[in-house]
Structure formats: structure tokens, C-alpha cells
Amino acid sequence: MGYSVVIRRWLWCCAFAWSFYTSSALAWSLGNVLMTGISAGVEFTDNMAVGQRLAHTHCQKQFFWHQWNCPTEEFLKRNHQPGPATREAAVVDALTAGAIAYSLTRNCSSGQIAGCTCQTRPTRRADDWQWGGCSDNVEFGVRMSQQFLDHVPLNMPLHRALLRLHNNQAGRELVRRSTRRLCKCHGVSGSCSMETCWTQIADFTITAERVRRRYRKAKRLTLGSDGNDVSPTASVSFEGVRVTDLTYMDDSPDFCRTVAPNGDIGTRGRECSRATGPGVTHAERRSCKNLCRRCGRRVKRQVTEVKTSCNCKFHWCCQVTCDTCTQKSYKYTCR
């Protein structure tokens, strides 16, 4: 059975449960069935908050040189004022679900969550290695992320709910696929005649980068034949969509002209870069063109002089003398 068939069945099961599982308060009460008292609830709430901050921080790092740069309000309104099903909404959903799964997994392995243990591993021994150590319990993190996040607000259209469920799962799956096997050698005089191995999820930067790469390649889906986005029977085809693909249905706004809550219009005042070299990303190299010129704005250059100590010499004993050097610093912004 192909992934598209499986995911459609899974999403429609979620859609059926949606009518009974429609508020954050109810989702929280159901989640607490698996907990043990108030202290456990507070513990998991803290992990949720840490995961959400982690998602926002990494989103801003990944999209720093893009026209859409993960504004804070996009994350704050996620559960209260759900907007259109755009590419950007897919990124917010995937990163939030993935970051919460990541945070719960790492804190579980470090012993910060009561009653949570390392990932159990089958007894397995190869010719030169065996399972051991404390493997990250990624399945625990994924499961609890689902428990907390796979619900939808009352005012969210069904097709938007289906896309959110899929994008949530995409973020969690990317975290699961970031696991890697680590090993420690044993043997006389470091001969490494035997290795003990365990699994560990990679730093969340890896997952955030993979989400960014899937942003431009997100799959646009369409409604079924009824065309009614609020109908309980509205269908969405996930044909050809992989589990890690981001999905959307609505066009993104013009970020050159979008008015931000602080009053700024689009990319006006945004900083761009003219840096070059092997360590400069493609997005940074093209940032002035993407943020300024494509939006009909000119690039403004500001020059500042920075004085630093240089050519320092040590004189016996015991004095250091330095020259004062002046360096020019350039800053580019969109006018």
C-alpha cells in the first residue's frame, strides 16, 4: 500500500475525530490522561514552550535573508487565529511539531522527564558491535508531540486541518530521520575489538535546514469536486505526496508590500548583504536583489568607522603598546 493511500486514510480518520477533538482545552485534558498528576502536566507544558521557542529561533535563522523571515506573530497566532494554508504556514506547522518532538526526546534522554527512559533496543550483536548506552527515545517525543499538537481550532476549515496534520507529521518525521548511530570503542590499548552503539537525534539545525529546502518544493494541493472548503465532506487529494513533503493550498501574500504589526511596510529597512566567499550562502549573496531590487527598493549603503587596537608589541618588562587602527564597516539596507 503506497504512502498516499495510507496518509489519506490516516488523515480522514483524524478528520472524523476532529468533530470531537476541536479545542486546545480538550486536547490538553486528553493528553493529561497519559500523565501522572499536576507536576507532570507542568513538566510537559515547559517542554512545549521550549520547543516552540526553538522552532521560532531556527526559523528566523534559516529564513533571515528571505522576504518572509518568520515574524513572531506567525507563531503566536498559530492556534488562535489560523490563517490561509500557505507555504509559510506549512513551515510554521512543521517546525513547531518537529521542535517539540525534538525537545521532548532530548529531555527524556537526559532524565529531565519523570517516568521516561531511553529508547529500548532489541538484543542485537554484530561481529564487531552491539547495542548499548542510552539511545534517544525519539518515538516518545514524536508520540507526545502528536498528543499535544494534532488538534485544530474550532474556526479552522477542514481542508486546512488536514494540511496541518500532514505538515505536523512531516516535521516530526524529519526529526525521526535525523537519528544517527554513534559508537564507542572497547578493547586492549584502544584496539577497538568491540563497539557499543546507540542512536542519537542530530541537532535541530539539521531538521530546520531540511524544512527550509522543502519550502520552495512544497506540494500544492486542491479540493475535491465539491469545491467547498468548509464542507464536512470536502476532500483533499494527497496523491504523490511523500511523508516529508510540505503541503499548501493558498497563494502567499506579497511580502514586498505586506504591512507588519510594527508599521513597517514589506522589506523596507531590511538589511541585506554583499558578502562573498566560500562561507556565504546563496540566499545571503542574493539578498540585496531579493529583498530590495525585486521589491522596487534601492539599496542604501551606510559606512561607519570602527577603531581597534592593532600592531600590539610586548616590551620587557612589563608593558604592551598598540597602534590605533581604523576600519570601515559597511551596512546595506532597503530604502
C-alpha positions as CSV (number, residue, x, y, z in Angstrom):
1,M,0.0,0.0,0.0
2,G,1.5,3.3,-1.1
3,Y,2.1,6.3,1.2
4,S,-0.5,8.4,-0.5
5,V,-3.2,5.8,0.3
6,V,-2.0,5.4,3.9
7,I,-1.8,9.1,4.6
8,R,-5.3,9.7,3.1
9,R,-6.8,7.1,5.3
10,W,-4.9,8.4,8.4
11,L,-6.0,12.0,7.7
12,W,-9.6,11.1,7.2
13,C,-9.6,9.2,10.4
14,C,-8.2,12.4,12.0
15,A,-10.9,14.4,10.3
16,F,-13.6,12.1,11.7
17,A,-12.2,12.6,15.2
18,W,-11.9,16.3,14.6
19,S,-15.6,17.0,15.5
20,F,-14.9,15.5,18.9
21,Y,-11.4,16.9,19.3
22,T,-11.8,20.6,18.4
23,S,-10.3,22.7,21.2
24,S,-7.0,23.2,22.9
25,A,-8.5,22.7,26.3
26,L,-9.9,19.3,25.3
27,A,-6.6,18.3,23.7
28,W,-4.8,19.2,26.9
29,S,-7.3,17.1,29.0
30,L,-6.9,14.1,26.8
31,G,-3.1,14.5,27.0
32,N,-3.2,14.5,30.7
33,V,-4.8,11.1,30.7
34,L,-1.3,9.8,30.0
35,M,0.3,11.9,32.7
36,T,0.6,11.4,36.4
37,G,-0.8,14.5,38.2
38,I,-0.3,18.2,38.1
39,S,3.5,18.1,38.2
40,A,3.7,16.0,35.0
41,G,1.4,18.5,33.3
42,V,3.6,21.4,34.2
43,E,6.7,19.5,33.1
44,F,5.3,18.8,29.7
45,T,4.0,22.4,29.3
46,D,7.5,23.7,29.9
47,N,8.8,21.3,27.2
48,M,6.1,22.6,24.8
49,A,7.2,26.2,25.4
50,V,10.9,25.3,24.9
51,G,10.0,23.5,21.7
52,Q,8.0,26.5,20.4
53,R,10.8,28.9,21.1
54,L,13.3,26.6,19.4
55,A,11.1,26.4,16.3
56,H,10.9,30.2,16.1
57,T,14.6,30.7,16.6
58,H,15.6,28.2,14.0
59,C,13.0,29.5,11.6
60,Q,14.4,33.0,11.8
61,K,18.0,31.7,11.3
62,Q,17.0,29.7,8.2
63,F,14.9,32.5,6.6
64,F,17.0,35.5,7.7
65,W,17.8,36.6,4.1
66,H,14.3,35.7,2.7
67,Q,11.4,38.1,2.1
68,W,9.4,36.1,4.6
69,N,11.6,35.9,7.7
70,C,9.4,34.1,10.3
71,P,7.8,37.0,12.1
72,T,6.9,36.3,15.7
73,E,3.2,36.8,15.2
74,E,3.0,33.9,12.8
75,F,3.9,31.6,15.6
76,L,1.8,33.4,18.3
77,K,-1.4,33.2,16.2
78,R,-0.9,29.6,15.1
79,N,-3.5,28.2,17.5
80,H,-5.7,31.3,17.9
81,Q,-6.1,32.9,14.5
82,P,-5.4,30.3,11.9
83,G,-4.8,31.9,8.5
84,P,-4.6,30.6,5.0
85,A,-2.9,27.3,4.1
86,T,0.2,28.9,2.6
87,R,3.8,27.6,2.2
88,E,4.8,29.8,5.2
89,A,2.0,28.2,7.3
90,A,3.4,24.8,6.4
91,V,6.8,25.8,7.6
92,V,5.5,27.1,10.9
93,D,3.5,23.9,11.5
94,A,6.4,21.5,10.5
95,L,9.0,23.3,12.6
96,T,6.7,23.6,15.6
97,A,5.8,19.9,15.6
98,G,9.4,18.9,14.9
99,A,10.9,21.2,17.6
100,I,8.5,20.0,20.3
101,A,9.3,16.3,19.4
102,Y,13.0,17.1,19.5
103,S,12.8,18.9,22.8
104,L,10.8,16.1,24.5
105,T,13.2,13.5,23.1
106,R,16.4,15.2,24.3
107,N,14.9,16.0,27.7
108,C,13.7,12.4,28.1
109,S,17.2,11.0,27.4
110,S,18.8,13.4,29.8
111,G,16.4,12.3,32.6
112,Q,14.5,15.6,32.9
113,I,11.1,14.0,32.4
114,A,9.9,11.7,35.1
115,G,8.9,8.2,34.0
116,C,10.6,8.5,30.6
117,T,13.5,6.2,29.8
118,C,16.0,5.6,27.0
119,Q,14.8,4.0,23.8
120,T,14.6,0.3,24.2
121,R,16.6,-1.7,21.7
122,P,16.4,-5.3,20.7
123,T,19.2,-7.6,21.8
124,R,21.4,-7.5,18.8
125,R,25.1,-8.2,18.3
126,A,27.0,-8.0,15.1
127,D,30.5,-9.3,14.6
128,D,32.1,-6.2,16.0
129,W,29.4,-4.1,17.7
130,Q,26.4,-4.4,20.0
131,W,23.6,-2.1,21.2
132,G,24.2,-0.3,24.4
133,G,24.3,3.1,26.0
134,C,21.2,5.4,26.1
135,S,19.5,5.8,22.8
136,D,17.3,8.9,22.3
137,N,13.7,7.9,22.8
138,V,12.5,9.6,19.6
139,E,9.3,7.6,19.5
140,F,8.3,9.1,22.8
141,G,9.0,12.6,21.6
142,V,7.0,12.0,18.4
143,R,4.1,10.4,20.2
144,M,3.8,13.3,22.7
145,S,4.1,15.9,20.0
146,Q,1.2,14.3,18.3
147,Q,-0.8,14.2,21.5
148,F,-0.3,17.9,22.1
149,L,-0.5,19.3,18.6
150,D,-2.7,17.2,16.4
151,H,-5.9,19.1,17.1
152,V,-7.4,22.1,15.4
153,P,-9.2,25.3,16.5
154,L,-13.0,25.4,16.0
155,N,-12.8,28.1,13.3
156,M,-10.3,26.2,11.1
157,P,-11.7,24.8,7.8
158,L,-11.4,21.1,7.3
159,H,-9.0,21.2,4.4
160,R,-6.7,23.5,6.5
161,A,-6.9,21.0,9.3
162,L,-5.9,18.1,7.0
163,L,-2.9,20.1,5.7
164,R,-1.9,21.0,9.3
165,L,-2.0,17.3,10.3
166,H,0.2,16.4,7.4
167,N,2.7,19.2,7.9
168,N,2.9,18.4,11.6
169,Q,3.8,14.8,10.7
170,A,6.3,16.0,8.1
171,G,8.2,17.9,10.8
172,R,8.2,15.0,13.2
173,E,9.3,12.6,10.5
174,L,12.3,14.8,9.7
175,V,13.3,14.7,13.3
176,R,13.0,10.9,13.4
177,R,15.1,10.6,10.2
178,S,17.8,12.7,11.7
179,T,18.8,9.9,14.1
180,R,22.3,8.5,13.6
181,R,24.2,5.7,15.2
182,L,27.1,6.6,17.5
183,C,29.6,4.0,18.8
184,K,32.3,3.8,21.4
185,C,35.3,1.5,21.1
186,H,36.4,-1.1,23.6
187,G,39.5,-3.2,23.6
188,V,43.0,-3.5,24.8
189,S,45.2,-0.4,24.2
190,G,42.4,1.1,22.1
191,S,42.3,-1.7,19.7
192,C,38.5,-1.3,19.2
193,S,37.9,-5.0,19.1
194,M,34.3,-4.3,20.1
195,E,32.0,-1.3,19.8
196,T,28.9,-0.3,21.9
197,C,26.5,1.7,19.8
198,W,23.4,3.8,20.4
199,T,21.2,6.2,18.4
200,Q,21.0,9.9,18.8
201,I,19.0,12.6,17.0
202,A,21.0,15.3,15.3
203,D,21.0,18.9,16.4
204,F,17.7,20.6,15.4
205,T,19.6,22.8,12.9
206,I,19.7,19.7,10.6
207,T,15.9,19.4,10.7
208,A,15.4,23.2,10.2
209,E,17.6,23.2,7.1
210,R,15.6,20.3,5.6
211,V,12.3,22.1,6.3
212,R,13.7,25.2,4.5
213,R,14.8,23.2,1.5
214,R,11.3,21.8,1.3
215,Y,9.7,25.2,1.4
216,R,10.2,26.0,-2.3
217,K,9.4,22.5,-3.3
218,A,6.2,22.4,-1.3
219,K,3.3,20.5,-3.0
220,R,0.2,22.5,-3.8
221,L,-3.0,20.5,-3.2
222,T,-6.5,21.1,-4.4
223,L,-10.0,20.5,-3.0
224,G,-12.2,17.7,-4.3
225,S,-15.1,18.0,-6.7
226,D,-17.5,19.7,-4.2
227,G,-15.1,22.8,-4.0
228,N,-16.5,23.8,-0.6
229,D,-13.7,24.4,1.8
230,V,-15.9,24.4,4.8
231,S,-18.0,21.4,3.9
232,P,-17.5,18.3,6.2
233,T,-17.2,16.3,3.0
234,A,-14.5,18.4,1.4
235,S,-11.8,16.1,0.2
236,V,-8.1,16.8,-0.4
237,S,-6.0,14.6,-2.6
238,F,-2.6,13.7,-1.3
239,E,-1.7,11.7,-4.4
240,G,2.0,11.7,-5.0
241,V,2.8,13.5,-1.7
242,R,5.6,12.0,0.5
243,V,5.5,11.9,4.2
244,T,8.2,14.6,4.5
245,D,6.8,16.9,1.8
246,L,5.3,20.3,2.9
247,T,1.8,20.9,1.5
248,Y,-0.2,24.1,0.9
249,M,-3.3,25.3,-0.9
250,D,-3.3,29.1,-0.8
251,D,-1.0,31.7,-2.5
252,S,1.4,33.6,-0.3
253,P,0.9,37.3,0.2
254,D,3.2,39.9,-1.5
255,F,5.9,40.2,1.2
256,C,7.3,43.2,-0.5
257,R,4.1,45.1,0.4
258,T,2.8,43.3,3.5
259,V,2.3,45.7,6.4
260,A,3.8,44.3,9.6
261,P,2.3,44.9,13.1
262,N,5.0,47.4,14.0
263,G,4.0,49.6,11.0
264,D,6.9,48.6,8.7
265,I,5.9,48.0,5.1
266,G,7.3,44.9,3.5
267,T,11.1,44.8,3.2
268,R,11.6,48.5,3.9
269,G,14.5,48.8,6.3
270,R,15.6,45.2,6.0
271,E,19.3,44.5,6.0
272,C,20.9,42.8,3.1
273,S,24.4,41.6,2.4
274,R,27.0,41.9,-0.3
275,A,29.5,39.5,1.3
276,T,31.2,36.9,-0.9
277,G,33.3,33.9,-0.3
278,P,33.0,30.2,0.3
279,G,31.2,30.6,3.7
280,V,28.5,32.8,2.3
281,T,25.2,31.1,1.4
282,H,23.3,31.5,-1.9
283,A,20.5,33.3,-0.1
284,E,22.9,35.8,1.5
285,R,24.7,36.5,-1.8
286,R,21.4,37.3,-3.5
287,S,19.8,39.1,-0.5
288,C,20.1,42.7,-1.8
289,K,18.5,41.6,-5.1
290,N,15.8,39.6,-3.4
291,L,14.9,41.9,-0.6
292,C,15.4,45.3,-2.2
293,R,15.6,45.4,-6.0
294,R,12.8,42.8,-6.6
295,C,10.6,44.9,-4.4
296,G,11.3,48.1,-6.2
297,R,13.6,49.5,-3.5
298,R,17.0,50.9,-3.7
299,V,20.0,49.7,-1.7
300,K,21.2,52.2,0.9
301,R,24.9,51.9,2.0
302,Q,25.9,53.1,5.4
303,V,29.6,53.5,6.2
304,T,30.9,53.6,9.8
305,E,34.4,53.7,11.1
306,V,35.4,51.4,13.9
307,K,38.6,52.0,15.8
308,T,40.5,49.0,17.2
309,S,43.9,48.2,18.7
310,C,46.4,46.7,16.4
311,N,50.1,46.1,15.9
312,C,50.5,45.4,19.6
313,K,54.0,44.8,21.0
314,F,55.2,43.5,24.3
315,H,58.1,45.4,26.0
316,W,60.2,43.8,28.8
317,C,59.1,44.3,31.5
318,C,56.0,44.6,31.5
319,Q,54.3,46.9,29.0
320,V,52.2,46.4,25.9
321,T,52.0,49.2,23.3
322,C,49.4,49.2,20.5
323,D,48.6,51.4,17.5
324,T,45.1,52.5,16.8
325,C,43.7,51.3,13.5
326,T,40.6,52.4,11.8
327,Q,38.4,50.1,9.8
328,K,35.4,50.8,7.7
329,S,32.2,48.9,8.3
330,Y,29.5,48.7,5.6
331,K,25.8,48.1,6.2
332,Y,23.3,47.7,3.4
333,T,19.5,48.2,3.9
334,C,16.5,48.5,1.6
335,R,15.1,52.1,1.2
